[in-house]
Amino acid sequence: MADGQDVTTLNPLLATSANITTLSELTMAHFVRFDARDRPVPELLTEIPSQRNRGISADGRAITFHLRHGVRWSDGAPFDADDVAYTFAAIANSANNITSRDAFDRIASVEEPDKFTIVVRLKAPYAPFYYKFFSTWGLTCVLPKHVLGASTLFNDVPYNALPVGIGPFRYTAFRRGDAVEMEANPFYFRGRPKLRKIVYKTISDENTLFAQLQTGELDLWASVSGAFAERVRHLPNVRAATVPTPFVSGIYLNTARPNVGDARVRRALRLLTDRPYLVENVYHNAGTIAESVVPAVDADYDRTLPFSHYDPAAAARLLDAAGYRRGADGMRAKAGVPLSIELALPGGYPPSATTAELLRATWQRSGIAVQTRSYSSNQFFAPASSGGVLSLDISTARSFRFPAVRSPTSPRITRARRFRRAASTRCDIATARSIRRWTPTLRVTTRACARASPSAFRRPSITMRPRSFCISVRSRMRSRPPSADSCRLPSDRSTTRSTSTGSSDSVAAMDRVADRNARASRRTRGARKILRLRRTRASHETTCVPACPKARA
């Protein structure tokens, strides 16, 4: 498998590129995974805390995590609550360049009653805890205390280049700028996977990616851009599918800059952006135009938001009203200060570069001076302590994709204070949904939250489209998504009851439950099939008898 983004660290707590989440899901230690329908599945937990199972206190401020017994790290060492407590302490160390501290800053204290129980006390109820604290959705994981030692500082340690985890695979090699290699983890508590080895290549040139997929050197290309999507679909022995994602591509404006601090200027820039043309010709219709950072695939997307059309004449009137008038050279200025925009974008994704150049040409025709600067993904998304472009006030606008639903408080927007004040939505949509699900006593209407965004006149973003990924796989690859039985969802009350009472949650017991459920499911399907055949036969005989006297006799 391969991708165009480079990998600088394998420690997700320090990572700045989105592709590390794929690698971490295969290798690292997580409390919660998500199945094919995005439902939470306990991984290192025996159950997901809720008020129903008393894992969440009545006031929502205390969360109790019960850990699995018999789990081992990929080096064979046992896993217990000491590792979790150590990880919370390491994240609390402000000297570490953690990518996002938002969720962990809400913690008041962490307690360890025993080796398999962790109690997290919050400063205030926080509904997204189940995916913010060590889930496969975020850039977090549990760290092995026996490897990192007593020190909680891990910015520059060998562990970051070859981590020890608890996933189905474990790292064996990391060649920067080239590839990451993984092998099946013999200590994985669910059982050793059938796939023996995975090689994740870093290939920035999409023509090379296409050629290697065509020749069979690659088995999986997970993020095919629109320009190559149709070509991939016509390759023999390659299956391709387009999958919608919560990543919203767009231009996000830094309202701390005076030139875009005026809402009329932001509105004019939106009217000067021909989004239908860009989606059709640059992204090849991979995704639909969005009016909000909440993607259209989400149930809480407000479809009543008005559509902003491409209208240069209206944009010119707004700029004139804002005081930016054309000079003799055709460029706009106000009180001698030119209207200039510096557009920053992450490198490694050609459609983004094409979009930036088209915007530069279009905006300059309207008298706006535009400069585009491309940064490496690692520099663009790095934290402020590492000179991250997005976190520091060094550009007027940023062009990138924002995972708005899964992580509305993502560091890509909110770790910059100025961007946080200008966030396009006034509430956390996923938080509202989680509060409604996990703590029903807090009455929050997600639809009202979805509509609480500022009007199109004031919004500090030009949303393009929820990005869709074209995934291409060689036909020889076969996969089966995890089922509720194999993953043992929290809805399995028989297993949940036994674990909540403190009995051992061994892998063997889990496998027996899964096998029993699978056999029962097969018997049920077989019985239903026989019943359908009998009904069909009876219906056929009933229909034929009146028309056949001999048969009646």
Legacy VTK file of the C-alpha trace (Angstrom):
# vtk DataFile Version 3.0
C-alpha trace
ASCII
DATASET POLYDATA
POINTS 553 float
0.000 0.000 0.000
1.144 3.579 -0.589
0.290 7.231 -0.117
1.738 10.587 -1.139
2.159 12.043 2.348
5.481 11.660 4.101
5.759 10.207 7.603
8.140 11.856 10.086
7.183 9.973 13.256
5.283 6.811 14.096
4.126 8.162 17.452
0.583 9.447 16.777
0.747 11.808 19.759
3.434 13.785 17.921
2.225 13.213 14.353
0.952 15.974 12.089
-0.067 14.036 8.971
-3.430 12.326 8.596
-1.994 9.097 7.175
-0.498 8.154 10.539
-4.004 7.280 11.761
-4.116 4.370 9.290
-0.788 3.017 10.500
-1.683 3.542 14.156
-4.986 1.707 13.797
-3.003 -1.357 12.729
-0.285 -1.169 15.358
-0.939 1.006 18.410
-2.836 0.624 21.696
-6.371 2.047 21.701
-9.310 1.975 24.062
-11.890 1.953 21.273
-12.096 0.911 17.640
-14.948 1.493 15.180
-16.656 -1.095 13.029
-17.738 -0.826 9.379
-20.757 1.267 10.423
-18.677 3.617 12.591
-20.056 2.150 15.806
-17.645 2.142 18.792
-16.178 -1.245 19.664
-14.221 -1.888 22.903
-10.595 -2.766 22.215
-8.537 -2.479 25.404
-11.713 -1.833 27.393
-14.145 -4.493 28.533
-17.018 -2.096 27.802
-17.550 1.486 26.782
-18.470 3.595 29.821
-22.025 4.924 29.968
-24.476 5.964 32.620
-26.386 2.745 32.010
-23.444 0.560 33.045
-22.374 3.091 35.703
-19.163 3.898 33.882
-20.176 7.573 33.874
-21.138 9.293 37.095
-24.489 11.009 37.524
-22.947 14.457 37.094
-20.911 13.346 34.039
-17.608 14.361 35.633
-16.165 10.916 36.453
-15.506 8.209 33.851
-14.421 4.703 34.860
-12.498 2.605 32.324
-12.265 -1.161 32.938
-9.276 -2.669 31.116
-8.970 -6.122 29.576
-7.001 -8.840 31.329
-4.394 -10.949 29.576
-3.343 -8.303 27.024
0.304 -8.014 26.002
2.318 -5.408 24.171
3.869 -6.336 20.841
7.167 -7.082 22.642
5.423 -9.554 24.980
5.277 -7.354 28.099
1.942 -7.308 29.994
-0.427 -4.342 29.658
-2.212 -2.824 32.673
-3.434 0.444 34.173
0.123 1.612 34.909
0.574 2.219 31.180
-2.623 4.263 30.966
-1.800 6.376 34.013
1.684 6.984 32.627
0.239 8.101 29.273
-2.089 10.624 30.893
0.859 11.996 32.872
3.051 12.205 29.750
0.379 14.082 27.815
-0.025 16.483 30.745
3.691 17.311 30.477
3.612 20.651 28.623
7.152 20.104 27.341
5.906 17.397 24.947
4.858 18.588 21.483
1.438 16.963 21.621
-0.576 17.593 18.467
-3.826 18.268 20.326
-4.361 18.842 24.048
-7.942 20.075 23.887
-9.561 16.922 25.283
-6.838 16.229 27.854
-6.883 19.784 29.195
-10.391 19.027 30.448
-9.072 16.426 32.917
-8.891 17.367 36.599
-7.251 14.158 37.857
-6.567 10.501 36.988
-6.874 7.699 39.546
-5.759 4.051 39.418
-7.814 2.017 41.937
-6.287 -1.250 40.704
-4.219 -2.676 37.875
-7.191 -2.907 35.519
-9.233 0.190 36.388
-8.702 3.864 35.538
-10.944 6.673 36.802
-10.731 9.990 34.930
-12.247 12.985 36.713
-13.181 15.858 34.419
-13.497 19.552 35.110
-16.874 19.469 33.338
-18.923 16.846 31.435
-17.312 16.047 28.091
-19.358 13.809 25.809
-16.756 13.012 23.076
-14.482 11.253 25.583
-15.066 7.846 24.013
-13.289 8.813 20.817
-11.068 11.608 22.152
-9.326 9.413 24.726
-7.235 6.815 22.867
-9.548 5.798 20.023
-8.519 4.897 16.474
-10.220 8.066 15.229
-7.752 10.476 16.786
-4.025 11.086 17.009
-3.749 9.420 20.396
-2.695 6.072 21.818
-1.653 4.455 25.092
2.119 4.450 25.641
4.147 1.542 27.114
5.626 2.629 30.431
8.132 -0.236 30.478
9.689 1.067 27.244
9.735 4.815 27.910
10.760 4.537 31.543
10.110 6.956 34.394
10.527 10.144 32.364
7.344 11.560 30.822
9.242 13.530 28.166
9.218 11.722 24.819
9.807 14.349 22.103
13.127 12.849 21.027
13.295 9.190 21.979
13.990 6.091 19.843
10.446 4.898 20.576
9.015 7.467 18.114
10.804 5.781 15.202
9.780 2.205 16.050
6.952 2.152 18.625
5.691 -0.803 20.613
1.916 -1.198 20.460
-0.981 -3.639 20.918
-2.495 -3.722 17.430
-2.802 -6.726 15.108
0.527 -5.721 13.526
3.821 -4.413 14.871
6.470 -2.192 13.305
9.656 -3.795 12.025
11.291 -1.014 9.962
10.917 2.708 9.334
12.866 4.238 6.457
12.093 7.950 6.331
10.878 9.115 2.956
10.712 5.539 1.701
8.572 2.989 3.537
7.204 1.668 6.812
7.153 -2.109 7.320
4.895 -4.097 9.647
4.495 -7.779 10.473
1.747 -9.793 12.143
1.789 -9.344 15.922
2.083 -12.800 17.569
0.940 -11.341 20.913
-2.280 -9.712 19.668
-5.016 -10.733 22.104
-7.631 -11.329 19.384
-5.320 -13.742 17.580
-2.544 -13.436 15.052
-3.819 -11.975 11.731
-3.608 -14.090 8.579
-1.775 -11.358 6.669
1.921 -11.820 7.407
3.413 -8.477 6.309
2.429 -4.937 5.275
4.683 -2.452 3.473
3.493 1.158 3.471
5.335 3.158 0.795
5.747 6.924 0.640
5.405 7.948 -3.013
4.713 11.622 -3.683
4.355 11.315 -7.475
0.878 10.128 -8.453
2.125 8.910 -11.841
4.473 6.543 -10.008
1.615 5.394 -7.768
-0.520 4.649 -10.815
2.297 2.803 -12.576
3.001 0.596 -9.552
-0.689 -0.196 -9.135
-0.863 -1.079 -12.817
2.158 -3.396 -12.678
1.087 -5.072 -9.440
3.807 -3.606 -7.230
1.024 -2.003 -5.165
-2.000 -3.839 -3.790
-3.758 -0.812 -2.328
-3.949 2.902 -3.155
-6.346 4.397 -0.656
-6.620 8.033 -1.747
-6.736 8.256 -5.537
-7.293 11.856 -6.670
-9.977 12.794 -9.190
-7.519 13.038 -12.079
-6.551 9.371 -11.728
-9.860 7.939 -10.501
-11.248 7.128 -13.951
-7.959 5.678 -15.139
-7.806 3.413 -12.112
-11.340 2.122 -12.737
-10.317 0.840 -16.165
-7.306 -1.131 -14.940
-7.671 -4.922 -15.176
-7.644 -6.855 -11.904
-8.237 -3.658 -9.906
-11.386 -2.857 -7.972
-12.180 0.785 -7.214
-14.831 2.358 -5.030
-15.596 5.960 -4.071
-16.182 6.476 -0.365
-17.523 9.737 1.144
-15.540 11.102 4.062
-16.038 13.764 6.743
-13.049 15.740 5.446
-14.257 19.125 4.139
-11.939 20.898 1.701
-12.007 24.660 1.766
-10.319 28.012 2.291
-10.183 29.092 5.930
-9.562 32.796 6.505
-7.496 34.265 9.331
-9.781 37.002 10.646
-6.953 38.464 12.747
-5.596 39.926 9.506
-7.230 43.334 8.807
-7.765 42.696 5.114
-10.078 39.722 5.758
-11.315 40.922 9.132
-14.078 42.763 7.301
-17.029 40.452 6.673
-17.715 42.172 3.355
-14.293 41.179 2.070
-14.822 37.569 3.133
-18.204 37.545 1.424
-16.642 38.998 -1.727
-13.967 36.295 -1.789
-16.682 33.683 -1.518
-18.581 35.218 -4.449
-15.346 35.314 -6.485
-14.800 31.561 -6.036
-16.369 29.510 -8.811
-16.867 26.370 -6.749
-18.925 24.392 -9.328
-16.119 24.875 -11.869
-13.463 23.769 -9.377
-15.378 20.682 -8.244
-16.058 19.615 -11.831
-12.732 20.370 -13.485
-10.185 20.042 -10.690
-11.743 17.412 -8.437
-13.631 15.619 -11.238
-16.896 15.673 -9.246
-15.374 13.714 -6.367
-17.733 15.170 -3.769
-20.545 17.689 -3.754
-20.431 21.408 -3.017
-20.938 22.175 0.663
-22.125 25.333 2.408
-20.901 24.299 5.858
-17.942 22.638 7.551
-20.471 19.971 8.542
-20.306 17.601 5.529
-23.418 16.692 3.581
-22.991 13.003 4.485
-23.704 13.830 8.124
-27.223 13.550 9.452
-26.951 17.019 11.013
-26.073 18.822 7.785
-28.460 21.747 7.310
-29.730 21.532 3.737
-31.617 24.825 4.056
-28.410 26.895 3.975
-28.511 29.249 0.969
-26.194 28.469 -1.935
-23.542 31.085 -2.707
-23.266 31.523 -6.462
-20.295 32.792 -8.408
-20.997 36.517 -8.856
-17.987 38.820 -9.615
-20.226 41.872 -10.045
-21.731 41.504 -6.563
-18.245 40.886 -5.161
-17.005 44.135 -6.730
-19.844 46.077 -5.105
-19.004 44.596 -1.699
-15.326 45.468 -2.044
-16.210 49.025 -3.058
-18.498 49.309 -0.020
-15.677 48.035 2.220
-13.470 50.896 0.953
-11.208 48.835 -1.308
-11.375 50.643 -4.650
-9.419 50.077 -7.836
-6.431 52.276 -8.526
-4.774 53.242 -11.805
-3.067 49.849 -11.945
-6.388 48.033 -11.494
-5.507 46.734 -8.044
-7.628 47.516 -5.004
-6.452 49.480 -1.975
-7.883 51.248 1.067
-6.195 54.343 2.484
-3.086 53.445 0.505
-2.962 49.874 1.843
-3.366 47.292 -0.959
-5.800 44.425 -0.588
-3.481 41.427 -0.586
-4.027 37.762 0.269
-1.356 35.203 1.111
-2.758 31.731 0.465
-0.914 28.909 2.239
-1.474 25.254 1.370
0.058 21.874 2.237
2.091 20.195 -0.475
1.802 16.658 -1.787
-1.715 16.958 -3.220
-1.778 18.318 -6.833
-5.503 19.299 -6.882
-4.890 21.715 -3.996
-2.065 23.399 -5.905
-4.252 23.668 -9.013
-7.084 25.174 -6.967
-4.726 27.741 -5.434
-3.473 28.854 -8.836
-6.994 29.174 -10.252
-8.067 31.216 -7.227
-5.026 33.449 -7.588
-5.865 34.192 -11.238
-9.558 34.778 -10.513
-9.058 37.015 -7.481
-6.331 39.067 -9.179
-8.674 39.877 -12.064
-10.879 41.536 -9.434
-8.003 43.673 -8.188
-6.829 41.505 -5.266
-3.106 40.786 -4.975
-2.618 37.081 -4.221
0.481 35.122 -3.291
0.459 31.331 -2.928
2.931 29.435 -0.770
3.181 25.667 -0.518
4.539 23.967 2.599
5.271 20.363 3.394
2.395 18.660 5.183
4.552 18.165 8.265
5.416 21.865 8.478
1.888 22.976 7.627
0.116 20.937 10.309
2.875 21.018 12.944
2.092 22.462 16.398
3.044 26.044 17.157
6.022 24.883 19.230
7.473 23.340 16.052
6.726 26.327 13.804
3.520 24.979 12.297
2.103 27.168 9.531
-1.502 26.601 10.526
-0.888 27.376 14.185
1.117 30.562 13.686
-0.124 33.885 12.338
1.919 33.866 9.120
-0.719 33.773 6.372
-4.059 35.301 5.494
-5.808 32.143 4.322
-5.237 28.420 4.487
-6.408 25.864 1.972
-6.781 22.334 3.302
-9.312 19.667 4.280
-10.852 19.797 7.739
-12.257 16.690 9.512
-15.188 18.630 10.919
-17.507 15.888 12.145
-15.164 13.357 13.640
-13.076 15.998 15.333
-14.722 19.421 15.342
-12.093 20.623 17.825
-9.301 19.388 15.585
-5.958 21.164 16.067
-6.048 21.972 12.369
-8.488 24.738 13.207
-8.797 25.309 16.914
-5.207 25.136 18.121
-4.772 28.622 16.596
-6.524 31.037 18.912
-7.553 33.381 16.126
-9.023 30.563 14.106
-10.818 29.317 17.186
-12.576 32.655 17.577
-13.554 32.528 13.918
-14.724 28.916 13.835
-17.526 28.470 11.338
-19.785 26.648 13.748
-20.697 27.823 17.223
-21.025 24.413 18.778
-19.473 21.001 18.503
-21.827 18.932 16.373
-20.286 15.622 17.357
-20.321 16.694 20.994
-24.018 17.434 20.769
-24.708 14.061 19.225
-22.608 12.313 21.859
-24.257 14.172 24.717
-27.619 13.143 23.389
-26.447 9.525 23.152
-24.418 9.111 26.332
-25.892 11.623 28.783
-29.567 12.107 27.915
-30.087 14.417 30.885
-28.271 17.170 28.990
-30.818 18.243 26.431
-29.090 19.390 23.270
-30.700 19.557 19.856
-28.135 18.759 17.208
-30.236 20.199 14.419
-30.355 23.541 16.188
-26.589 23.358 16.652
-26.105 22.648 12.959
-28.061 25.787 12.109
-26.179 27.909 14.629
-23.402 28.740 12.179
-22.914 32.382 11.196
-24.621 33.625 8.069
-22.900 33.329 4.711
-22.168 37.032 4.943
-19.893 36.676 7.986
-18.492 33.146 7.813
-14.671 33.029 7.770
-14.449 30.050 5.432
-15.077 29.196 1.801
-16.117 25.570 1.966
-15.594 23.616 -1.233
-16.757 20.031 -0.822
-16.758 17.063 1.523
-13.912 15.068 0.061
-14.560 11.589 -1.344
-11.756 9.045 -1.494
-11.389 6.682 -4.414
-9.967 3.457 -2.993
-8.329 1.059 -5.444
-7.455 -2.521 -4.498
-5.920 -5.376 -6.459
-8.460 -8.134 -7.055
-6.310 -10.690 -5.264
-6.930 -8.845 -2.004
-9.933 -10.094 -0.065
-11.333 -8.574 3.090
-14.289 -8.979 5.403
-15.400 -6.086 7.594
-15.675 -6.880 11.294
-19.126 -8.014 12.379
-20.882 -7.230 15.619
-20.281 -10.810 16.749
-16.577 -10.887 16.028
-15.973 -7.451 17.550
-18.242 -8.113 20.541
-20.090 -4.825 20.599
-21.284 -3.327 23.895
-24.812 -4.405 22.957
-23.806 -7.997 23.776
-25.405 -7.889 27.211
-24.347 -11.340 28.291
-20.663 -10.518 27.894
-21.049 -6.999 29.248
-22.736 -8.303 32.378
-19.933 -10.748 33.110
-17.186 -8.144 32.621
-18.923 -5.462 34.635
-19.082 -7.739 37.663
-15.310 -8.089 37.669
-14.933 -11.597 36.224
-11.973 -12.335 33.950
-12.331 -11.191 30.358
-9.973 -13.637 28.723
-9.534 -13.981 25.007
-10.756 -17.582 25.136
-14.026 -16.539 26.749
-14.489 -13.820 24.176
-13.842 -16.276 21.336
-16.345 -18.756 22.784
-19.018 -16.066 22.931
-18.263 -14.992 19.361
-18.347 -18.601 18.095
-21.621 -19.287 19.898
-23.206 -16.162 18.468
-21.945 -16.980 14.991
-23.348 -20.524 15.142
-26.684 -19.207 16.372
-26.730 -16.660 13.574
-26.035 -19.355 10.963
-28.779 -21.578 12.370
-31.216 -18.676 12.289
-30.385 -17.871 8.675
-30.732 -21.547 7.723
-34.107 -21.836 9.449
-35.370 -18.714 7.733
-34.263 -20.028 4.353
-36.076 -23.334 4.885
-39.193 -21.473 6.006
-39.126 -19.300 2.887
-38.804 -22.382 0.662
-41.724 -24.079 2.398
-43.885 -20.975 2.028
-42.979 -20.666 -1.638
-43.806 -24.331 -2.255
-47.094 -24.083 -0.361
-48.060 -20.984 -2.288
-47.228 -22.683 -5.561
-49.285 -25.770 -4.702
-52.237 -23.663 -3.586
-52.138 -21.791 -6.872
-51.910 -24.918 -9.027
-54.551 -27.100 -7.342
-57.709 -25.239 -8.509
-56.489 -25.261 -12.113
-55.550 -28.975 -12.181
-58.470 -31.393 -11.650
-56.157 -34.370 -11.758
-54.006 -32.916 -9.060
-57.138 -32.229 -6.970
-58.197 -35.856 -7.347
LINES 1 554
553 0 1 2 3 4 5 6 7 8 9 10 11 12 13 14 15 16 17 18 19 20 21 22 23 24 25 26 27 28 29 30 31 32 33 34 35 36 37 38 39 40 41 42 43 44 45 46 47 48 49 50 51 52 53 54 55 56 57 58 59 60 61 62 63 64 65 66 67 68 69 70 71 72 73 74 75 76 77 78 79 80 81 82 83 84 85 86 87 88 89 90 91 92 93 94 95 96 97 98 99 100 101 102 103 104 105 106 107 108 109 110 111 112 113 114 115 116 117 118 119 120 121 122 123 124 125 126 127 128 129 130 131 132 133 134 135 136 137 138 139 140 141 142 143 144 145 146 147 148 149 150 151 152 153 154 155 156 157 158 159 160 161 162 163 164 165 166 167 168 169 170 171 172 173 174 175 176 177 178 179 180 181 182 183 184 185 186 187 188 189 190 191 192 193 194 195 196 197 198 199 200 201 202 203 204 205 206 207 208 209 210 211 212 213 214 215 216 217 218 219 220 221 222 223 224 225 226 227 228 229 230 231 232 233 234 235 236 237 238 239 240 241 242 243 244 245 246 247 248 249 250 251 252 253 254 255 256 257 258 259 260 261 262 263 264 265 266 267 268 269 270 271 272 273 274 275 276 277 278 279 280 281 282 283 284 285 286 287 288 289 290 291 292 293 294 295 296 297 298 299 300 301 302 303 304 305 306 307 308 309 310 311 312 313 314 315 316 317 318 319 320 321 322 323 324 325 326 327 328 329 330 331 332 333 334 335 336 337 338 339 340 341 342 343 344 345 346 347 348 349 350 351 352 353 354 355 356 357 358 359 360 361 362 363 364 365 366 367 368 369 370 371 372 373 374 375 376 377 378 379 380 381 382 383 384 385 386 387 388 389 390 391 392 393 394 395 396 397 398 399 400 401 402 403 404 405 406 407 408 409 410 411 412 413 414 415 416 417 418 419 420 421 422 423 424 425 426 427 428 429 430 431 432 433 434 435 436 437 438 439 440 441 442 443 444 445 446 447 448 449 450 451 452 453 454 455 456 457 458 459 460 461 462 463 464 465 466 467 468 469 470 471 472 473 474 475 476 477 478 479 480 481 482 483 484 485 486 487 488 489 490 491 492 493 494 495 496 497 498 499 500 501 502 503 504 505 506 507 508 509 510 511 512 513 514 515 516 517 518 519 520 521 522 523 524 525 526 527 528 529 530 531 532 533 534 535 536 537 538 539 540 541 542 543 544 545 546 547 548 549 550 551 552
